[in-house]
Amino acid sequence: MTGHPARLHPGAFLLSLCLHLVLLGLLLTRIEAPEPLVSPAQPEIIEAVAVDAAGVDHARQRVEKQRQQRLREQQAAAARERELEAQARRRADDEAARESRVADEEAARQTALKSLAIQKRREAEQREATAERQREAEA
């Protein structure tokens, strides 16, 4: 029973033949596929205008003056803001000092009233004691 392998296994032979035909077809279709044409890149068109150097210098100076003017205005605004803050702090400090003085004066007044009340109570006690001694002396 020796024979050609294709005769022994005809199904395997046909399967192998079909597989090779499919691979050959894929290979040929890949090779024959047209490649897209790449057009060369178009150079970018630049619209240029010749400018006088004096005009450029004049424009640069004008822009620089405007920048310096804005800077001066910002500095002046910052200075005004600092001055307003300083005034507000001074007013707050003055108000705090005034409130402190008023509180001190009120405390002094309260202390004086307490001292006066103590003094009047002592004087009343002395008068009562004197009156009591006189009553005892008369009795």
C-alpha positions as CSV (number, residue, x, y, z in Angstrom):
1,M,0.0,0.0,0.0
2,T,2.5,2.3,-0.8
3,G,1.4,5.0,-3.0
4,H,1.4,8.7,-3.4
5,P,0.3,10.6,-0.3
6,A,-2.3,12.5,-2.3
7,R,-4.1,9.2,-3.1
8,L,-4.0,8.1,0.5
9,H,-5.5,11.2,2.0
10,P,-7.5,13.0,-0.8
11,G,-9.3,15.3,1.7
12,A,-6.1,16.6,3.2
13,F,-4.7,17.1,-0.3
14,L,-7.7,19.2,-1.4
15,L,-7.7,21.2,1.8
16,S,-4.0,22.0,1.4
17,L,-4.5,22.9,-2.3
18,C,-7.4,25.3,-1.3
19,L,-5.3,26.9,1.4
20,H,-2.4,27.5,-1.0
21,L,-4.7,29.0,-3.6
22,V,-6.2,31.4,-1.0
23,L,-2.7,32.5,0.1
24,L,-1.6,33.0,-3.4
25,G,-4.7,35.1,-4.2
26,L,-4.1,37.2,-1.1
27,L,-0.5,37.7,-2.0
28,L,-1.3,38.7,-5.6
29,T,-4.0,41.2,-4.5
30,R,-1.6,42.8,-2.1
31,I,1.1,43.2,-4.7
32,E,-1.2,44.6,-7.4
33,A,-3.0,47.1,-5.1
34,P,-2.4,50.6,-6.5
35,E,-0.5,52.9,-4.2
36,P,-2.1,56.3,-3.7
37,L,-0.3,59.0,-5.4
38,V,1.2,61.6,-3.1
39,S,1.2,65.0,-4.5
40,P,4.2,67.2,-3.6
41,A,3.4,69.7,-0.8
42,Q,2.4,73.1,-2.1
43,P,4.7,75.8,-0.8
44,E,2.9,78.3,1.5
45,I,2.3,81.6,-0.2
46,I,3.5,84.4,2.0
47,E,2.2,87.9,1.4
48,A,5.0,90.2,2.4
49,V,5.0,94.0,2.4
50,A,8.1,96.1,2.5
51,V,8.0,98.5,5.5
52,D,10.1,101.6,6.0
53,A,12.4,101.2,9.0
54,A,11.6,104.7,10.2
55,G,7.9,103.8,10.3
56,V,8.7,100.7,12.4
57,D,10.9,102.7,14.8
58,H,8.1,105.3,15.1
59,A,5.5,102.6,15.8
60,R,7.8,100.9,18.4
61,Q,8.4,104.2,20.1
62,R,4.7,104.9,20.2
63,V,4.0,101.4,21.7
64,E,6.8,101.9,24.2
65,K,5.4,105.3,25.3
66,Q,1.9,103.8,25.7
67,R,3.4,100.9,27.8
68,Q,5.3,103.4,30.0
69,Q,2.1,105.5,30.4
70,R,0.2,102.5,31.5
71,L,2.9,101.6,33.9
72,R,2.9,105.1,35.4
73,E,-0.9,104.9,35.7
74,Q,-0.7,101.6,37.4
75,Q,2.0,102.8,39.8
76,A,0.0,106.0,40.6
77,A,-3.1,103.8,41.2
78,A,-1.1,101.6,43.5
79,A,0.3,104.6,45.4
80,R,-3.2,106.0,45.8
81,E,-4.4,102.6,47.1
82,R,-1.5,102.5,49.6
83,E,-2.3,106.0,50.7
84,L,-6.0,105.2,51.2
85,E,-5.0,102.1,53.2
86,A,-2.7,104.2,55.3
87,Q,-5.4,106.7,56.0
88,A,-7.8,104.0,56.9
89,R,-5.3,102.5,59.3
90,R,-4.6,105.9,60.8
91,R,-8.4,106.5,61.3
92,A,-8.8,103.0,62.8
93,D,-5.8,103.7,65.1
94,D,-7.2,107.1,66.1
95,E,-10.6,105.6,66.7
96,A,-9.1,102.8,68.8
97,A,-7.1,105.4,70.8
98,R,-10.2,107.5,71.3
99,E,-12.2,104.4,72.5
100,S,-9.3,103.5,74.8
101,R,-9.3,107.1,76.3
102,V,-13.1,106.9,76.7
103,A,-12.9,103.5,78.4
104,D,-10.1,104.8,80.7
105,E,-12.1,107.9,81.6
106,E,-15.1,105.8,82.3
107,A,-13.1,103.4,84.4
108,A,-11.6,106.4,86.3
109,R,-15.1,107.9,86.8
110,Q,-16.4,104.5,88.1
111,T,-13.4,104.3,90.5
112,A,-14.1,107.9,91.7
113,L,-17.8,107.1,92.2
114,K,-16.9,103.9,94.2
115,S,-14.4,105.9,96.3
116,L,-17.0,108.6,96.9
117,A,-19.6,106.0,97.9
118,I,-17.1,104.4,100.3
119,Q,-16.2,107.8,101.7
120,K,-19.8,108.7,102.2
121,R,-20.5,105.3,103.9
122,R,-17.6,105.8,106.3
123,E,-18.8,109.4,107.1
124,A,-22.3,108.0,107.7
125,E,-20.8,105.3,110.0
126,Q,-18.8,107.9,111.8
127,R,-21.9,110.1,112.3
128,E,-23.8,107.2,113.6
129,A,-21.0,106.2,115.9
130,T,-20.7,109.8,117.1
131,A,-24.5,110.0,117.6
132,E,-24.4,106.7,119.4
133,R,-21.7,107.9,121.8
134,Q,-23.6,111.1,122.5
135,R,-26.8,109.2,123.3
136,E,-24.8,106.9,125.6
137,A,-23.2,110.0,127.2
138,E,-26.6,111.6,127.7
139,A,-28.1,108.5,129.1
